[in-house]
Amino acid sequence: MQRRLAATLLVLLAACSARPETPEEKVRAVLTAVEKAAEDRDVAALLEHVSESYRDARGNDRQALAQLATFHFLQNRGVHLFVEIRQVVVEIPGEARAAAVVAMAGRPIASAEALPSLHASLYYFDVELREEEGAWRIVRATWSPATIDDF
């Protein structure tokens, strides 16, 4: 009984002394979760990280983004990503901007050095996020073609 109490106390102390995540770490965690959802071809999990108010310069809203993802997942048996988050900036509390280069292929991408041997689609993403009800969500994204040199 005393051992159980001591172990519980140690776990509680460790949890209490853990440093809270910074906004930048939270944003990076969201981007990692979006990457996993895409690789899992899970539109619902992907949308958990997209704001209801999502709009982009191409006229897409959240529903259109879901349709784009669904179409891509139906067209491709496997979705494998290689993501390099270049920057996360939180200048105003509750608002963030992230930049990343992303390679998408039908088979796993071990590293940037493997890209020349793969038929991968390469993109540069600029993503805006907002903290909504305690969770960071994507409110806007732009993407454009990238090159191997960008990696």
C-alpha positions, -999 to +999 in steps of 0.1 A: +000+000+000+028+024+009+046+016-024+015+024-044+010+057-025+046+066-031+044+057-068+013+078-072+028+107-054+059+106-077+037+105-108+017+135-095+049+155-086+064+148-121+031+159-138+030+191-117+066+199-124+064+194-161+070+226-181+038+236-200+040+235-238+048+268-255+024+280-282+051+271-308+052+235-295+015+233-296+014+245-332+041+220-342+021+193-325-010+203-346+011+202-378+024+167-368-012+155-362-022+169-396+006+150-412-004+118-395-041+122-404-030+127-441-008+096-441-036+076-424-060+090-451-083+101-424-103+131-435-122+133-401-089+134-381-076+160-406-106+182-401-103+182-363-074+206-369-092+229-394-113+258-382-149+260-391-140+295-404-113+282-427-109+301-460-081+303-484-071+324-514-083+297-538-119+301-525-118+269-505-137+266-472-135+237-447-159+216-467-140+222-500-108+213-482-123+180-470-134+173-506-099+180-519-084+157-493-110+129-501-103+132-538-065+130-532-069+100-509-092+082-535-067+089-563-037+076-543-034+042-526-007+053-503+000+088-489+035+093-475+048+127-465+081+142-457+076+174-439+102+200-429+087+227-407+108+257-415+093+283-391+066+288-366+060+324-355+036+334-327+037+372-327+002+378-313-012+355-285-036+330-300-024+335-336+004+317-354+020+313-388+040+283-399+060+276-431+069+242-443+080+223-473+062+190-480+070+161-503+041+137-511+046+103-526+030+069-529+057+052-509+077+061-478+102+090-480+132+082-458+149+116-462+152+146-484+181+128-502+157+102-514+135+127-532+153+126-566+146+089-569+109+092-561+080+106-581+070+130-554+049+161-555+067+190-537+050+219-521+057+250-500+030+256-474+023+288-455-003+281-428-021+304-404-035+290-372-057+304-344-063+292-309-100+283-307-116+270-275-082+259-262-071+241-294-050+254-323-067+251-357-058+260-392-077+291-405-059+297-437-033+280-459-016+288-491+005+263-511+027+265-542+051+242-560+085+236-544+116+221-558+141+196-545+164+225-538+139+237-512+146+207-491 
